[in-house]
């Protein structure tokens, strides 16, 4: 065998190894993409029923004499009316054959416990309906909702069904009369948390997340950028600066729950800031996110060519003018990208917020950064831990909304980088 044949044989082995390596890389990417697709598909399939709400249409008699109010009654008087009795009267009128106590319980449980508040709000918005009979659409109970959506199979044996035969007959009667409707679940986006699955929504968690991220951004961005500029452009090279840089890098690797313990000990127990409030959550997340944004900002500043600094200094600009008029604007796209990615990381955090009490069950919608609130990841945690079957679809839907938030934030980061990025 001559030298040429040996070289060709060696080349064939090298090309074969290269093909095997490329194939393994492609297979790895394909497997990762497949698992991601399975995850997203599973969450989406489970979440879709949460965006549909089952409703029951009833003829409600709003007799002023029976209610004890008139169109001139004030808000407090209307709020004191027992609208639950009115809804039960409408159900009994439609099903007069229901006499037994247990059967009445099944009848009344067709509609959600929040139906009386729906009717109350309807009267408060339009008092002219008092004294008339109105066709009103009420939210169905979660068991009825699950049956209509097919989550509960009506063909199963009664012993294995949550909805028993008598209640099933009532539901089928309403279906035949066209009194059961399925509409888009706006309540999921317009209401706060609830113990009842059919009434639970994510508005409180979404606003809590936005308030928390706002506090985090306002506290983190100026401090992180200032620290990055000082360390990269002005700080002398000595042991103290090296010590600071090492600690910044170490803080980026500290488990997030440690920051939660710090927030509990310092901001809540020592400074006595309100528990479960976005302001405390924002401060804790800003401490956690600060090292990440400092490192990203330093990398962006370091990527600016030295020739830009030298040109500015050569034309008579001071060090401060060079940094803030030339270097900082050139590094801004990278800084913004790092900041958005840091905010996306903060949005998905749960452990530090659990430590400061944002895991509490909160019904009211927060109006400011000092009001009690929760955030989307913790809302997912609370619903996933609930024994009610109706919260399964709500959990998946909340995860889908959280993923949409994260994708949006990362898409904005990519857009900013592509739009303002300069090729040196």
C-alpha positions in Angstrom: 0.0 0.0 0.0 1.5 3.3 -1.1 1.3 6.6 0.7 -1.6 7.9 -1.4 -3.8 4.9 -0.5 -2.9 5.3 3.2 -4.0 9.0 3.0 -7.2 8.1 1.2 -8.0 5.4 3.8 -7.3 7.9 6.6 -9.5 10.5 5.0 -12.4 8.0 4.7 -12.2 7.3 8.4 -12.1 11.0 9.2 -15.1 11.7 6.9 -17.0 8.8 8.5 -16.3 10.1 12.0 -17.5 13.6 10.9 -20.7 12.2 9.4 -21.3 10.2 12.6 -20.8 13.3 14.7 -23.1 15.4 12.5 -25.7 12.7 12.7 -25.5 12.5 16.5 -25.8 16.3 16.7 -28.9 16.3 14.4 -30.5 13.4 16.4 -29.9 15.3 19.6 -31.5 18.4 18.3 -34.4 16.4 16.8 -35.0 14.6 20.2 -34.9 17.9 22.1 -37.4 19.4 19.7 -39.6 16.4 19.9 -39.7 16.5 23.7 -40.5 20.3 23.5 -43.2 19.6 21.0 -44.7 16.9 23.2 -44.6 19.2 26.3 -46.2 22.2 24.5 -48.8 20.0 22.8 -49.8 18.3 26.1 -50.1 21.6 27.9 -52.1 23.1 25.1 -54.5 20.2 24.8 -55.2 20.3 28.6 -55.5 24.1 28.6 -57.9 24.6 25.7 -61.1 23.6 27.8 -60.2 26.4 30.2 -60.8 29.0 27.5 -64.4 27.8 27.1 -67.0 28.4 29.7 -70.3 26.5 30.1 -73.3 28.8 30.9 -76.9 28.1 31.8 -79.8 30.4 30.6 -82.6 30.9 33.1 -85.8 32.9 33.1 -85.5 35.1 36.3 -88.4 37.0 37.8 -87.1 40.3 39.3 -90.3 41.2 41.1 -89.6 44.4 43.1 -92.0 43.4 45.9 -90.4 40.0 46.4 -86.9 41.5 46.3 -87.8 44.4 48.6 -86.1 47.0 46.4 -87.0 49.5 43.7 -85.2 51.2 40.9 -84.6 54.1 43.3 -82.9 51.9 45.9 -79.3 52.8 46.7 -76.3 50.5 46.1 -76.1 49.2 49.7 -79.8 48.2 49.6 -79.3 46.3 46.4 -76.2 44.6 47.7 -78.1 43.3 50.7 -80.7 41.4 48.6 -80.6 37.6 48.6 -80.3 37.0 44.9 -79.5 33.4 45.5 -83.2 32.9 46.5 -84.3 34.5 43.2 -82.1 32.0 41.2 -83.4 29.1 43.2 -86.9 30.2 42.5 -86.2 30.2 38.8 -84.8 26.7 38.9 -87.7 25.4 41.0 -90.2 27.0 38.5 -88.6 25.2 35.6 -88.4 21.8 37.5 -91.5 21.8 39.7 -91.3 18.0 40.1 -88.2 18.3 42.3 -89.4 17.9 45.9 -86.9 16.0 47.9 -84.1 17.7 49.8 -81.2 15.9 48.1 -82.8 16.5 44.7 -83.1 20.2 45.4 -79.5 20.3 46.4 -78.6 18.8 43.0 -80.9 21.2 41.3 -79.4 24.3 43.0 -75.9 23.1 42.3 -76.4 23.4 38.5 -75.2 27.0 38.6 -72.1 28.3 40.2 -72.1 29.8 43.7 -71.0 33.0 42.0 -74.3 33.2 40.1 -75.9 35.4 42.8 -73.2 38.0 42.4 -73.6 37.9 38.6 -77.3 38.8 39.0 -76.5 41.4 41.6 -74.0 43.1 39.3 -76.5 42.9 36.5 -79.1 44.8 38.5 -76.6 47.4 39.7 -75.6 48.1 36.0 -79.2 48.2 34.7 -81.8 48.9 37.3 -84.5 49.2 34.6 -84.8 45.4 34.6 -86.3 45.4 38.1 -90.0 44.5 37.9 -89.5 42.4 34.8 -88.7 38.8 33.8 -85.3 38.5 32.2 -83.4 35.8 30.4 -80.1 35.7 32.3 -77.0 33.6 31.5 -75.3 32.2 34.6 -71.9 30.4 34.9 -72.4 26.7 35.4 -71.0 24.7 38.2 -67.6 23.1 37.6 -69.1 19.6 37.5 -71.6 20.6 34.9 -68.9 22.3 33.0 -66.7 19.2 33.0 -69.7 17.0 31.9 -70.5 19.3 28.9 -66.8 19.4 27.9 -66.6 15.6 28.0 -64.1 15.5 30.9 -66.7 13.5 32.8 -68.1 10.7 30.6 -71.9 10.6 31.0 -71.8 7.0 29.7 -69.8 5.7 32.7 -71.5 3.8 35.5 -73.2 6.1 38.1 -70.9 4.9 40.9 -67.8 6.0 38.9 -69.3 9.4 37.9 -69.1 12.6 39.9 -72.4 13.7 38.3 -75.1 11.3 39.4 -78.1 10.2 37.2 -80.7 12.6 38.6 -78.4 15.6 38.1 -77.5 14.2 34.6 -81.2 14.2 33.7 -81.6 17.8 34.7 -78.6 18.8 32.6 -79.9 16.8 29.6 -83.3 18.6 30.0 -81.5 22.0 29.9 -79.6 20.8 26.8 -82.7 19.8 25.0 -84.3 23.2 25.8 -81.2 25.0 24.4 -80.5 26.5 27.8 -76.8 25.4 28.0 -74.3 27.5 26.0 -70.5 27.3 25.6 -68.8 30.7 25.2 -65.3 32.1 25.4 -64.2 32.3 29.0 -63.5 36.0 29.5 -63.8 35.4 33.2 -60.5 33.6 33.2 -58.8 36.9 32.2 -61.0 39.4 34.1 -61.2 37.9 37.6 -58.9 36.9 40.5 -58.4 33.6 42.2 -61.3 31.7 43.7 -61.9 28.5 45.6 -64.4 27.6 42.8 -62.7 26.4 39.6 -65.4 28.0 37.3 -64.8 31.4 38.9 -61.0 31.4 39.2 -59.0 33.7 36.9 -55.5 35.0 36.4 -56.0 38.8 36.4 -54.7 39.2 39.9 -51.7 37.0 39.2 -50.9 38.8 35.9 -51.1 42.3 37.6 -49.1 41.0 40.5 -46.4 39.8 38.0 -46.4 43.1 36.2 -46.1 45.1 39.4 -43.3 42.9 40.7 -41.4 43.1 37.4 -41.9 46.9 37.3 -40.3 47.2 40.8 -37.5 44.8 39.7 -36.8 46.7 36.5 -36.7 50.2 38.2 -34.4 49.0 40.9 -32.1 46.7 38.8 -31.5 48.5 35.5 -29.9 51.8 36.7 -27.8 50.0 39.4 -26.7 47.2 37.1 -25.8 49.5 34.2 -23.9 52.0 36.5 -22.0 49.1 38.1 -21.1 47.6 34.8 -19.9 51.0 33.4 -17.8 51.7 36.4 -16.2 48.2 36.6 -15.5 48.1 32.9 -14.4 51.7 32.2 -13.4 53.5 35.4 -12.5 51.0 38.1 -8.7 50.6 38.8 -7.2 47.1 38.5 -6.5 46.1 42.1 -7.4 43.4 44.5 -10.5 45.1 45.8 -12.0 45.4 42.3 -11.0 41.8 41.6 -12.8 40.8 44.8 -16.0 42.6 43.8 -15.9 41.0 40.3 -15.5 37.5 41.8 -18.4 38.0 44.2 -20.7 39.3 41.4 -19.9 36.1 39.4 -20.5 34.0 42.5 -23.9 35.7 43.3 -25.1 34.8 39.8 -24.8 31.2 40.8 -26.5 31.4 44.3 -29.7 29.4 44.6 -32.7 31.7 44.3 -34.3 30.6 47.5 -31.4 32.2 49.4 -32.5 35.6 48.2 -36.0 34.7 49.4 -34.6 34.0 52.9 -32.7 37.3 52.7 -35.9 39.1 51.8 -37.8 37.5 54.7 -35.2 38.3 57.2 -34.3 41.9 56.1 -37.2 43.5 54.3 -40.1 41.9 56.1 -38.9 41.1 59.6 -36.4 44.0 60.0 -37.8 46.8 57.8 -41.4 45.6 58.3 -42.5 46.0 54.7 -45.9 44.5 53.8 -45.9 40.7 53.4 -47.0 39.2 50.0 -46.6 42.6 48.3 -45.1 43.2 44.9 -42.7 45.8 46.3 -41.0 43.1 48.5 -41.1 40.6 45.7 -39.6 43.1 43.3 -36.8 44.0 45.7 -35.9 40.3 46.2 -36.0 39.6 42.5 -33.9 42.7 41.8 -31.2 41.3 44.1 -31.3 38.0 42.3 -31.3 39.5 38.8 -28.7 42.2 39.5 -25.6 40.0 38.9 -27.0 38.5 35.7 -27.6 42.0 34.2 -24.2 43.3 35.4 -22.4 40.5 33.7 -24.5 40.9 30.5 -23.9 44.7 30.5 -20.2 44.3 31.0 -20.0 41.9 28.1 -21.9 44.4 25.9 -19.6 47.2 26.9 -16.5 45.1 26.4 -17.7 44.2 22.9 -17.4 47.9 21.8 -14.2 48.2 19.7 -11.3 50.1 21.5 -10.9 52.1 18.3 -14.2 53.9 19.1 -12.8 55.0 22.5 -9.5 56.0 21.0 -11.1 58.1 18.2 -13.3 60.0 20.7 -10.4 60.6 23.1 -8.2 61.7 20.1 -10.8 64.3 19.1 -10.6 65.9 22.6 -13.5 64.2 24.4 -13.2 63.5 28.1 -13.4 60.1 29.6 -16.9 60.7 30.7 -18.0 62.0 27.3 -16.4 59.1 25.6 -18.2 56.6 27.7 -21.7 58.2 27.8 -21.8 59.7 24.3 -20.1 56.9 22.3 -19.5 53.6 24.2 -22.8 53.4 26.1 -25.1 54.0 23.1 -23.1 51.4 21.1 -23.5 48.9 23.9 -27.1 49.7 24.7 -28.6 47.0 22.4 -26.7 44.3 24.3 -27.5 45.8 27.6 -31.2 45.9 26.8 -31.1 42.3 25.6 -29.4 41.2 28.8 -31.9 43.1 30.9 -34.9 41.6 29.2 -33.5 38.1 29.6 -32.9 38.9 33.2 -36.5 40.0 33.6 -37.7 36.9 31.9 -35.7 34.8 34.4 -37.3 36.8 37.3 -40.8 36.3 35.8 -40.4 32.5 36.1 -39.0 32.5 39.7 -41.1 30.9 42.4 -38.8 29.9 45.3 -37.8 33.4 46.6 -41.4 34.6 46.4 -42.7 31.6 48.4 -40.4 32.7 51.2 -41.9 36.2 51.4 -45.5 35.0 51.6 -46.7 35.5 48.0 -48.1 32.0 48.1 -51.1 33.2 50.1 -54.7 32.8 48.7 -55.6 36.3 47.5 -58.9 37.0 45.8 -58.7 40.8 45.4 -57.1 42.3 42.4 -54.0 44.3 43.5 -54.2 48.1 42.7 -50.6 49.1 43.7 -47.2 47.6 44.5 -48.1 47.6 48.3 -51.3 45.5 48.0 -51.2 41.8 48.7 -50.7 39.9 45.4 -49.4 36.7 43.9 -47.6 36.0 40.6 -48.2 33.7 37.7 -45.7 30.9 38.6 -47.1 30.8 42.2 -50.7 30.8 40.9 -49.8 27.7 38.8 -48.3 26.1 42.0 -51.5 26.8 44.0 -53.8 25.5 41.3 -51.7 22.4 40.7 -51.9 21.6 44.4 -55.7 21.9 44.5 -57.7 18.7 44.7 -60.6 20.1 42.5 -60.5 18.5 39.1 -61.6 21.8 37.4 -58.3 23.4 38.4 -56.3 21.0 36.1 -57.3 22.9 32.9 -56.8 26.2 34.7 -53.3 25.2 35.7 -52.4 24.3 32.1 -54.0 27.5 30.8 -52.0 29.6 33.3 -48.8 27.8 32.2 -49.6 28.6 28.6 -50.1 32.3 29.4 -46.7 32.3 31.3 -45.0 30.6 28.4 -46.5 33.3 26.1 -45.1 36.0 28.4 -41.7 34.5 28.3 -41.7 34.0 24.5 -42.8 37.6 24.0 -40.0 38.9 26.3 -37.4 36.8 24.5 -38.8 37.9 21.1 -38.4 41.5 22.1 -34.8 40.9 23.2 -34.1 39.3 19.8 -35.8 42.2 17.9 -33.8 44.8 19.8 -30.5 43.0 19.2 -31.2 42.6 15.5 -32.5 46.2 15.1 -29.8 48.1 16.9 -26.8 45.6 16.6 -23.8 47.1 14.8 -21.2 45.1 13.0 -17.7 46.2 13.9 
